[in-house]
Each structure stands twice: as C-alpha cells, then as structure tokens.
Amino acid sequence: MLEPKIQQQTIIPLEPAEVLAVLRSAKKRGAREWAMVLLAYRHGMRASEVCNLRLADIDLKNCNVIVERLKGSLRTTQAVTGHRGEPLLDEIKALRDWLRQRPNDGSDFVFNSQKGGRLDRSQFFRLFRSIAADAGLPPEKRHPHVLKHSLASHLIAANVNLALVKTQLGHKSINSTMRYIATNDRQASQATATALMSIF
C-alpha cells in the first residue's frame, strides 16, 4: 500500500525539451499516440482518464474537452488549444488528425485499440514506455504519470497561481496540488530576489 506513495514522491518531472522529445516520438508512431500523450500532458490526465475519454467529451467546435477525473478529483471542462510557437503542442491539430483516421469500430471512446473498443490503461502504459524509450528518456521517466507531474512542475516554474494549477489538474484540495511541487534552495533564492526587487 505504501509503494504507490513512494513512487509518487520520487517522480522526476520532464524538462521541457524532454516533453517535446516524447511528443516527437509519439507523433512518429501515429496520430493516436501523439494526441493521447499531448492531452495527458496538457490537461494533467492519468492514463485511465485518457483511455476513458469519449467522443462526446471532445468539442472541437467550441475547443474544449471534458475530463472525468478519477481518485476523487473534480470533473473539469478545459480549453483545447492550438499553439502558435511549437507545432507539437497543437492539441486541435493532434485531435483533428486522429479523429480523421480513427477507425469507426462502433465504440464511443476517443482512443480505441487496434482490436476495437477502449484502449486499456495498461496498453497506454506500454505504449508510453516504448515512446519514452525511443525519445531517449531514462527508465525512471518512462511512465505516463510523469506527464501530469511535469505539467504541474512547469506551471509552477512559470509562476502560475497555485489555485489555477489546482484547477487545471482537477484537484479538490490544494494539498493534492502541493504534492507535485518540488522546489530547491536555488529556486527559492531566485524567487525571493525577484520578489524583493519588485517591492523595493
């Protein structure tokens, strides 16, 4: 029972360059893989949440996605965005590319398996592990939960308000968000220096 907590505490977030390397590797695999990995990162989704997405949850006309969170987290409706600077972060293109190719197998899941029906979370885990290995990530970063952790870390590093990070991750409690925050002495010193410069 303690093992998941230990693993969660020792998750090392991806650097921005590593996120792009993973997305590049995913896109080479196919439109489905690119869209799955990108949504997992941009919305801080667990593997099961990605696999549980239904076609009715995606509204490209209004550019949003409904995320049914698990483990007591909130159900959220979030913006699906393009990206002017980095094409690999363009969710609208990724989803459109996949939905154009998606086999109509009678299921209503966004990400169906090659055999039809919902892609299982264990399949997503194996896919991500392989994609991450191809991207050159070390073994400790080859699991899909690293994407959620990375988003939280990147938002915090960009000084996004903690309440907004909480909402983006779908957390009910700010304490859940705090678990994803790892700071070091250098970051604290830089933040203090910047704050004091703005005050004085």
Secondary structure, DSSP 8 states (H G I E B T S, - for coil): --HHHHHHHT-----HHHHHHHHHHHHHH-HHHHHHHHHHHHTT--HHHHHT-BGGGEETTTTEEEE---TT---EEEE----SS-GGG-HHHHHHHHHHH----S--BSSB-TTSSB--HHHHHHHHHHHHHHTT--GGG-STHHHHHHHHHHHHHTT--HHHHHHHHT-SSHHHHHTT----HHHHHHHHHHHHHHH-
